[in-house]
Amino acid sequence: MNRQSSLARFFRLVFQAGNQIRQVKHELKYSSCILLCASLFPGFAVTAMADPATEYRIKTAFLYNFAHYTEWPGSFNDNFNLCFYGNHPFGAYLDHLREKQVQGHAVLIRETSDIGALHDCQLVFVGRNRMVDLKEIIESVAGKPILIVSDNPGTIQPGIMLNMDLTKEGKIGFEADLGVARKNGLNFSSQLLRIAKNMRNE
């Protein structure tokens, strides 16, 4: 199965999980992206999406796929730095990413409350409790190929490139701002954009 069909099936299965449990279980056997989730999280089950703990297991897999399907200019000097600014509920789920690679570079998990430290990151997740600092963050990394991600409820905030959201039905989706990403030298694969529930390109 090629990468395009794998990614599309991953997100489609997550969206439909609440209403199509049997179909999801069947499709899990054939989706390489879902198999990725299973390898990251033993006992992974899409059917438990209403559980907050399960929500962040899935969002961790989303973060990995966001990194995998984003195009950076040039190559990284060393590790792929996956940074978390502010408090976040991912917890021990991030341990499953520590042995993973993005574009041949080992994933390094970093947590910081120092905006200046974000310059060395490839992907920055902004915690909800630090969204008040978003303007300063955006100004600090402007023009740099740094992917800014959040899971802020509601519409995507200016400067955020990818925002995950949990609907009332317990389904996880995401919005993409391709315009902002390109201004910072990044690009999203067509496979990723095809799955976004909303995409901006201004």
Backbone as JSON, one array per atom type, in Angstrom:
{
  "sequence": "MNRQSSLARFFRLVFQAGNQIRQVKHELKYSSCILLCASLFPGFAVTAMADPATEYRIKTAFLYNFAHYTEWPGSFNDNFNLCFYGNHPFGAYLDHLREKQVQGHAVLIRETSDIGALHDCQLVFVGRNRMVDLKEIIESVAGKPILIVSDNPGTIQPGIMLNMDLTKEGKIGFEADLGVARKNGLNFSSQLLRIAKNMRNE",
  "N": [[0.85, -1.19, 0.0], [0.63, 2.22, -0.85], [2.06, 5.37, 0.35], [0.23, 7.49, 0.14], [-2.38, 6.33, 0.06], [-2.3, 5.06, 2.5], [-2.09, 7.14, 4.44], [-4.45, 8.56, 3.92], [-6.36, 6.65, 4.54], [-5.86, 6.26, 7.25], [-6.65, 8.74, 8.54], [-9.29, 8.85, 7.67], [-10.41, 6.61, 8.88], [-10.14, 7.28, 11.56], [-11.89, 9.49, 11.7], [-14.33, 8.21, 11.25], [-14.64, 6.47, 13.28], [-16.35, 6.51, 15.55], [-18.93, 5.83, 14.63], [-18.6, 3.6, 13.09], [-17.54, 1.13, 14.13], [-17.1, -1.64, 13.69], [-16.29, -1.7, 11.04], [-13.98, -0.16, 11.21], [-12.3, -1.82, 12.78], [-11.9, -3.87, 11.01], [-10.59, -2.58, 8.89], [-8.28, -1.78, 10.13], [-6.42, -3.8, 9.89], [-5.32, -3.47, 7.46], [-4.31, -0.96, 7.04], [-1.39, 0.82, 6.92], [-0.74, 3.09, 8.35], [-2.37, 2.94, 10.58], [-1.3, 0.65, 11.62], [1.08, 1.73, 12.36], [0.25, 3.27, 14.54], [-0.45, 1.19, 16.23], [2.02, 0.05, 16.65], [3.27, 2.11, 18.0], [1.67, 2.37, 20.24], [0.93, -0.1, 22.26], [-1.97, -2.12, 22.39], [-3.57, -0.28, 21.19], [-6.62, 1.33, 20.4], [-9.04, 2.51, 18.36], [-11.69, 2.81, 18.94], [-12.12, 3.88, 21.44], [-12.31, 6.65, 21.63], [-13.58, 8.63, 23.1], [-12.39, 8.7, 25.53], [-10.21, 10.73, 27.32], [-7.47, 10.06, 27.63], [-7.03, 8.26, 25.53], [-7.53, 9.98, 23.46], [-5.2, 11.56, 23.37], [-3.29, 9.67, 22.82], [-3.9, 9.15, 20.17], [-3.55, 11.69, 19.09], [-0.83, 11.98, 19.41], [0.1, 10.22, 17.48], [-0.87, 11.63, 15.29], [0.79, 13.9, 15.39], [3.24, 12.76, 14.68], [2.68, 11.93, 12.07], [2.12, 14.43, 10.92], [4.7, 15.54, 10.95], [5.98, 13.73, 9.28], [4.76, 14.12, 6.82], [5.28, 16.7, 6.11], [7.17, 19.04, 4.26], [10.42, 20.06, 4.51], [12.79, 22.68, 3.86], [15.92, 21.86, 2.5], [18.15, 19.95, 4.61], [18.2, 18.54, 7.95], [20.44, 19.42, 10.59], [21.06, 17.68, 12.66], [19.32, 16.01, 14.98], [15.72, 15.47, 14.74], [13.97, 17.84, 16.15], [11.35, 17.79, 18.24], [9.34, 19.87, 19.77], [7.77, 21.02, 22.81], [5.91, 23.58, 23.95], [4.99, 24.95, 26.88], [2.43, 23.61, 29.13], [1.2, 20.29, 28.61], [-0.91, 17.45, 27.73], [0.19, 15.05, 26.77], [2.01, 13.36, 27.97], [3.38, 10.21, 28.91], [3.0, 9.05, 26.45], [4.58, 10.2, 24.54], [6.98, 8.93, 24.78], [6.95, 6.83, 23.05], [7.68, 7.87, 20.68], [10.33, 8.35, 20.73], [12.16, 6.59, 19.62], [11.69, 6.81, 17.0], [12.02, 8.04, 13.59], [12.33, 10.95, 11.5], [12.54, 11.74, 8.23], [14.96, 10.38, 8.2], [16.22, 11.25, 10.5], [16.7, 11.07, 13.99], [14.03, 11.34, 16.33], [13.84, 13.83, 18.72], [12.58, 14.63, 21.79], [11.63, 17.63, 23.24], [11.02, 19.84, 25.92], [9.96, 23.04, 26.83], [9.83, 26.34, 28.27], [10.83, 28.55, 27.29], [10.83, 30.91, 24.89], [12.91, 31.66, 23.21], [14.34, 29.3, 22.92], [13.01, 27.89, 21.01], [13.96, 28.22, 18.48], [15.62, 26.21, 17.65], [14.04, 24.13, 16.98], [12.18, 21.79, 14.96], [9.5, 21.13, 14.85], [6.95, 22.63, 16.68], [4.83, 22.28, 19.35], [2.25, 24.09, 20.69], [1.1, 24.52, 23.84], [-2.2, 24.7, 25.28], [-2.36, 26.37, 27.5], [-0.46, 28.24, 26.97], [-1.17, 29.71, 24.83], [-1.58, 32.37, 24.96], [0.85, 33.47, 24.52], [1.19, 33.31, 21.85], [1.43, 35.24, 19.75], [3.93, 36.36, 20.28], [5.52, 34.11, 19.97], [5.15, 33.51, 17.24], [6.24, 35.8, 16.06], [8.86, 35.49, 16.88], [9.8, 33.2, 15.54], [9.41, 33.8, 12.92], [9.68, 33.4, 9.45], [11.35, 31.25, 9.66], [11.88, 27.75, 9.08], [9.87, 26.26, 10.78], [7.51, 24.17, 12.07], [4.43, 24.96, 13.35], [2.18, 23.81, 15.68], [-1.01, 23.12, 17.17], [-3.65, 22.25, 19.53], [-5.95, 23.69, 19.89], [-9.26, 24.4, 20.88], [-11.88, 25.03, 18.53], [-11.64, 27.33, 15.73], [-8.66, 27.53, 13.69], [-5.9, 29.38, 14.89], [-4.4, 32.57, 14.01], [-1.21, 32.25, 12.57], [-0.77, 29.67, 13.47], [-0.04, 26.56, 12.0], [-1.0, 23.95, 11.76], [-3.84, 22.67, 13.28], [-5.26, 20.62, 15.64], [-8.44, 19.26, 16.49], [-11.07, 18.28, 18.64], [-14.18, 17.01, 18.09], [-17.67, 17.34, 19.13], [-18.7, 14.86, 18.78], [-16.62, 13.25, 19.34], [-14.65, 12.89, 17.46], [-11.51, 13.24, 15.9], [-10.07, 15.83, 14.09], [-8.36, 18.02, 11.77], [-7.2, 21.33, 10.98], [-5.53, 23.13, 8.38], [-3.12, 25.6, 7.63], [-1.89, 26.49, 4.89], [-0.84, 28.71, 3.65], [0.52, 30.19, 5.67], [2.42, 28.28, 6.38], [3.95, 28.09, 4.01], [5.02, 30.64, 3.87], [6.94, 30.43, 5.75], [8.75, 28.75, 4.65], [7.98, 26.1, 4.5], [6.15, 23.19, 3.34], [3.16, 21.35, 2.74], [2.38, 17.97, 2.09], [0.38, 16.8, -0.65], [-1.16, 14.65, 0.06], [-1.58, 14.99, 2.8], [-2.99, 17.44, 2.88], [-5.27, 16.75, 1.57], [-6.72, 15.41, 3.44], [-7.31, 17.2, 5.43], [-9.8, 18.93, 7.32], [-10.35, 21.5, 6.87], [-8.77, 24.0, 4.93], [-6.52, 26.66, 4.64], [-5.16, 29.11, 2.45], [-3.77, 31.64, 2.14]],
  "CA": [[0.0, 0.0, 0.0], [1.49, 3.39, -0.92], [1.92, 6.32, 1.46], [-0.97, 8.31, -0.01], [-3.57, 5.6, 0.49], [-2.17, 4.76, 3.93], [-2.42, 8.33, 5.22], [-5.87, 8.87, 3.74], [-7.16, 5.68, 5.28], [-5.67, 6.52, 8.68], [-7.5, 9.82, 9.01], [-10.7, 8.52, 7.42], [-10.83, 5.66, 9.9], [-10.29, 8.0, 12.82], [-13.11, 10.29, 11.63], [-15.53, 7.38, 11.22], [-14.54, 5.45, 14.32], [-17.48, 6.5, 16.46], [-20.14, 5.22, 14.06], [-18.31, 2.43, 12.26], [-16.56, 0.39, 14.91], [-16.75, -2.9, 13.07], [-15.53, -1.41, 9.82], [-12.65, 0.29, 11.62], [-11.52, -2.97, 13.21], [-11.53, -4.61, 9.8], [-9.63, -1.81, 8.11], [-7.02, -1.66, 10.87], [-5.49, -4.83, 9.46], [-4.76, -3.17, 6.15], [-3.77, 0.41, 6.99], [-0.05, 0.89, 7.5], [-0.7, 4.17, 9.32], [-2.96, 2.42, 11.8], [-0.3, -0.25, 12.18], [2.04, 2.6, 13.04], [-0.31, 3.57, 15.86], [-0.38, -0.01, 17.04], [3.41, -0.14, 17.06], [3.59, 3.14, 18.96], [0.88, 2.21, 21.46], [0.36, -1.44, 22.43], [-3.35, -2.08, 22.82], [-4.24, 0.86, 20.55], [-8.0, 1.07, 20.0], [-9.69, 3.74, 17.9], [-13.07, 2.87, 19.41], [-12.21, 4.51, 22.76], [-11.91, 8.03, 21.42], [-14.17, 9.54, 24.08], [-11.49, 8.71, 26.68], [-9.17, 11.74, 27.11], [-6.17, 9.43, 27.48], [-6.98, 7.74, 24.18], [-7.45, 11.14, 22.57], [-3.82, 12.02, 23.19], [-2.55, 8.63, 22.12], [-4.13, 9.36, 18.75], [-2.94, 12.96, 18.69], [0.6, 11.74, 19.29], [0.29, 9.66, 16.14], [-1.08, 12.74, 14.36], [2.01, 14.72, 15.37], [4.26, 12.05, 13.91], [2.3, 12.0, 10.66], [2.33, 15.82, 10.48], [6.13, 15.68, 10.68], [6.34, 12.86, 8.17], [4.18, 14.62, 5.56], [5.66, 18.1, 5.9], [8.41, 19.16, 3.5], [11.32, 21.1, 5.0], [13.85, 23.04, 2.91], [17.23, 21.34, 2.88], [18.17, 18.84, 5.55], [18.46, 18.91, 9.33], [21.83, 19.25, 10.99], [21.23, 16.56, 13.58], [18.06, 15.36, 15.32], [14.46, 16.16, 14.49], [13.56, 18.34, 17.46], [9.91, 17.93, 18.45], [9.33, 20.68, 20.99], [6.5, 21.32, 23.45], [5.98, 24.85, 24.68], [3.87, 25.02, 27.82], [1.91, 22.34, 29.62], [0.49, 19.47, 27.62], [-1.34, 16.19, 28.33], [0.66, 13.87, 26.03], [2.6, 12.48, 28.97], [4.28, 9.11, 28.54], [2.81, 8.63, 25.06], [5.69, 10.72, 23.74], [8.09, 7.99, 24.84], [6.87, 5.93, 21.91], [8.25, 8.54, 19.5], [11.75, 8.6, 20.93], [12.96, 5.72, 18.77], [11.25, 7.02, 15.63], [12.81, 8.94, 12.78], [11.68, 11.78, 10.48], [13.5, 11.99, 7.16], [16.25, 9.8, 8.55], [16.77, 11.86, 11.71], [16.06, 10.61, 15.22], [13.15, 12.3, 16.99], [14.25, 14.25, 20.06], [11.49, 15.34, 22.47], [12.13, 18.71, 24.09], [9.98, 20.63, 26.58], [10.56, 24.32, 27.22], [8.98, 27.51, 28.47], [11.66, 29.64, 26.79], [10.55, 31.14, 23.47], [14.17, 31.7, 22.5], [14.81, 27.94, 22.66], [12.23, 27.29, 19.93], [14.66, 28.4, 17.21], [16.3, 24.97, 17.29], [13.02, 23.1, 16.8], [11.55, 21.6, 13.65], [8.05, 21.17, 15.1], [6.62, 23.17, 18.0], [3.44, 22.16, 19.8], [1.97, 25.15, 21.67], [0.07, 24.09, 24.78], [-3.34, 25.62, 25.4], [-2.12, 27.35, 28.56], [0.51, 29.23, 26.51], [-1.64, 30.36, 23.6], [-1.47, 33.82, 25.19], [2.16, 33.86, 24.02], [1.27, 32.91, 20.45], [1.93, 36.33, 18.92], [5.37, 36.48, 20.51], [6.13, 32.92, 19.37], [5.13, 33.66, 15.79], [7.21, 36.83, 15.71], [10.2, 34.99, 17.16], [10.24, 32.19, 14.57], [8.97, 34.24, 11.59], [10.61, 33.16, 8.36], [12.13, 30.04, 9.91], [11.11, 26.54, 8.74], [9.45, 25.6, 12.02], [6.09, 23.82, 11.99], [3.72, 25.32, 14.59], [0.99, 22.96, 15.81], [-1.76, 23.26, 18.42], [-4.94, 21.55, 19.55], [-6.83, 24.67, 20.5], [-10.65, 24.21, 20.43], [-12.38, 26.06, 17.62], [-10.93, 27.55, 14.48], [-7.22, 27.68, 13.76], [-5.49, 30.74, 15.24], [-3.4, 33.13, 13.09], [0.15, 31.85, 12.84], [-0.73, 28.22, 13.63], [-0.04, 25.91, 10.69], [-1.87, 22.78, 11.86], [-4.56, 22.67, 14.55], [-6.12, 19.46, 15.87], [-9.64, 19.61, 17.25], [-11.94, 17.16, 18.99], [-15.57, 17.42, 17.93], [-18.59, 16.86, 20.15], [-18.91, 13.44, 18.53], [-15.43, 12.52, 19.73], [-13.81, 12.64, 16.3], [-10.38, 14.15, 15.8], [-9.76, 16.32, 12.76], [-7.39, 19.1, 11.85], [-7.18, 22.39, 9.98], [-4.19, 23.46, 7.91], [-2.91, 26.92, 7.03], [-0.8, 26.3, 3.95], [-0.24, 30.0, 3.37], [1.48, 30.49, 6.73], [3.52, 27.32, 6.26], [4.81, 28.44, 2.88], [5.75, 31.87, 4.21], [8.06, 30.03, 6.6], [9.59, 27.82, 3.91], [7.48, 24.73, 4.61], [5.06, 22.81, 2.45], [2.47, 20.13, 3.14], [2.13, 17.06, 0.98], [-1.01, 16.78, -1.11], [-1.86, 13.62, 0.82], [-2.0, 15.57, 4.08], [-3.99, 18.48, 2.64], [-6.52, 16.12, 1.13], [-7.44, 14.91, 4.61], [-7.67, 18.32, 6.32], [-11.21, 19.28, 7.25], [-10.38, 22.87, 6.35], [-7.44, 24.42, 4.54], [-6.37, 28.04, 4.25], [-3.99, 29.31, 1.59], [-3.77, 33.09, 1.87]],
  "C": [[0.88, 1.24, 0.0], [1.17, 4.38, 0.19], [0.63, 7.13, 1.36], [-2.2, 7.59, 0.5], [-3.51, 5.28, 1.98], [-2.59, 5.95, 4.78], [-3.9, 8.64, 5.14], [-6.73, 7.92, 4.55], [-7.05, 5.9, 6.78], [-6.64, 7.57, 9.18], [-8.98, 9.51, 8.79], [-11.22, 7.58, 8.49], [-11.02, 6.34, 11.25], [-11.59, 8.8, 12.84], [-14.35, 9.44, 11.8], [-15.62, 6.43, 12.4], [-15.79, 5.35, 15.19], [-18.68, 5.73, 15.95], [-19.88, 3.93, 13.31], [-17.25, 1.55, 12.93], [-16.14, -0.9, 14.2], [-15.91, -2.69, 11.81], [-14.11, -0.97, 10.15], [-11.78, -0.9, 11.98], [-11.05, -3.79, 12.0], [-10.44, -3.87, 9.04], [-8.29, -1.67, 8.82], [-5.97, -2.64, 10.36], [-4.73, -4.41, 8.2], [-4.14, -1.79, 6.05], [-2.42, 0.48, 7.67], [0.05, 2.01, 8.52], [-1.31, 3.73, 10.65], [-2.0, 1.43, 12.46], [0.79, 0.54, 12.87], [1.53, 2.93, 14.43], [-0.2, 2.36, 16.77], [1.05, -0.26, 17.52], [3.84, 0.9, 18.08], [2.92, 2.86, 20.3], [0.3, 0.81, 21.54], [-1.06, -1.35, 22.97], [-4.13, -0.94, 22.23], [-5.64, 0.47, 20.1], [-8.67, 2.37, 19.63], [-11.06, 3.9, 18.53], [-13.22, 3.61, 20.73], [-11.94, 6.0, 22.7], [-12.49, 8.99, 22.43], [-13.3, 9.67, 25.33], [-10.38, 9.73, 26.43], [-7.77, 11.15, 26.92], [-5.99, 8.9, 26.07], [-6.87, 8.87, 23.18], [-6.0, 11.53, 22.32], [-2.89, 10.92, 22.7], [-2.67, 8.87, 20.61], [-3.47, 10.64, 18.28], [-1.42, 12.84, 18.61], [0.93, 11.16, 17.92], [0.08, 10.72, 15.07], [0.19, 13.58, 14.25], [3.09, 14.06, 14.53], [3.94, 12.11, 12.41], [2.42, 13.42, 10.11], [3.8, 16.02, 10.11], [6.52, 14.92, 9.42], [5.88, 13.42, 6.83], [4.35, 16.12, 5.38], [7.01, 18.11, 5.19], [9.21, 20.35, 4.01], [12.36, 21.43, 3.93], [15.19, 22.49, 3.38], [17.11, 20.16, 3.83], [18.49, 19.36, 6.95], [19.93, 18.67, 9.66], [22.03, 18.0, 11.84], [19.91, 15.85, 13.8], [16.87, 16.14, 14.77], [13.92, 16.56, 15.84], [12.06, 18.61, 17.5], [9.72, 18.6, 19.8], [7.91, 20.95, 21.49], [6.68, 22.56, 24.3], [4.76, 24.96, 25.58], [3.42, 23.63, 28.24], [1.16, 21.6, 28.52], [0.12, 18.13, 28.25], [-0.85, 14.94, 27.61], [1.34, 12.86, 26.94], [3.52, 11.43, 28.38], [4.08, 8.63, 27.11], [3.96, 9.1, 24.17], [6.89, 9.78, 23.76], [8.12, 7.08, 23.63], [7.45, 6.56, 20.64], [9.77, 8.64, 19.58], [12.66, 7.73, 20.07], [12.57, 5.86, 17.3], [12.17, 7.99, 14.91], [11.91, 9.74, 11.84], [12.75, 12.15, 9.47], [14.9, 11.52, 7.54], [16.89, 10.36, 9.79], [15.98, 11.41, 12.93], [15.21, 11.72, 15.83], [13.65, 12.56, 18.4], [13.13, 15.08, 20.67], [12.09, 16.39, 23.4], [10.94, 19.48, 24.66], [10.61, 21.91, 27.09], [9.49, 25.36, 27.48], [9.73, 28.76, 28.02], [11.43, 29.81, 25.29], [11.84, 31.14, 22.65], [14.7, 30.32, 22.14], [14.09, 27.28, 21.49], [12.93, 27.39, 18.58], [15.33, 27.12, 16.73], [15.33, 23.83, 17.02], [12.61, 22.98, 15.33], [10.02, 21.65, 13.76], [7.84, 21.66, 16.53], [5.14, 22.97, 18.26], [3.23, 23.2, 20.89], [0.82, 24.68, 22.56], [-1.02, 25.14, 24.94], [-3.08, 26.71, 26.44], [-1.13, 28.43, 28.13], [0.1, 29.88, 25.2], [-1.6, 31.88, 23.74], [-0.14, 34.35, 24.67], [2.29, 33.67, 22.51], [1.85, 34.01, 19.57], [3.44, 36.46, 19.05], [6.12, 35.29, 19.89], [6.25, 33.08, 17.86], [6.16, 34.7, 15.34], [8.64, 36.32, 15.88], [10.71, 34.03, 16.1], [9.85, 32.57, 13.14], [10.07, 34.01, 10.55], [11.46, 31.92, 8.52], [11.28, 28.81, 9.61], [10.77, 25.72, 9.97], [7.94, 25.4, 11.95], [5.42, 24.08, 13.33], [2.37, 24.59, 14.63], [0.31, 23.24, 17.14], [-2.95, 22.31, 18.4], [-5.95, 22.43, 20.27], [-8.27, 24.47, 19.99], [-11.1, 25.36, 19.53], [-11.51, 26.21, 16.39], [-9.45, 27.79, 14.72], [-6.85, 29.14, 14.0], [-4.44, 31.25, 14.25], [-1.99, 32.75, 13.51], [0.32, 30.36, 13.06], [-0.84, 27.58, 12.24], [-0.93, 24.68, 10.65], [-2.52, 22.79, 13.24], [-5.48, 21.46, 14.63], [-7.3, 19.88, 16.74], [-10.46, 18.37, 17.48], [-13.37, 17.64, 18.94], [-16.42, 16.87, 19.07], [-18.85, 15.37, 20.0], [-17.69, 12.6, 18.89], [-14.5, 12.19, 18.58], [-12.7, 13.68, 16.23], [-10.16, 14.53, 14.35], [-8.71, 17.41, 12.89], [-7.6, 20.09, 10.71], [-5.74, 22.69, 9.6], [-4.17, 24.87, 7.33], [-1.67, 26.83, 6.15], [-0.09, 27.61, 3.65], [0.83, 30.37, 4.38], [2.68, 29.56, 6.64], [4.48, 27.72, 5.15], [5.6, 29.71, 3.14], [6.98, 31.56, 5.06], [8.92, 28.94, 5.94], [9.18, 26.37, 3.99], [6.41, 24.46, 3.56], [4.45, 21.52, 2.97], [2.23, 19.27, 1.92], [0.65, 17.11, 0.59], [-1.82, 15.74, -0.35], [-2.39, 14.17, 2.13], [-3.13, 16.58, 3.88], [-5.33, 17.88, 2.23], [-7.36, 15.66, 2.3], [-7.89, 16.01, 5.55], [-9.15, 18.65, 6.18], [-11.41, 20.71, 6.77], [-8.96, 23.29, 6.05], [-7.45, 25.87, 4.09], [-5.11, 28.17, 3.38], [-3.96, 30.78, 1.16], [-2.36, 33.66, 2.05]]
}
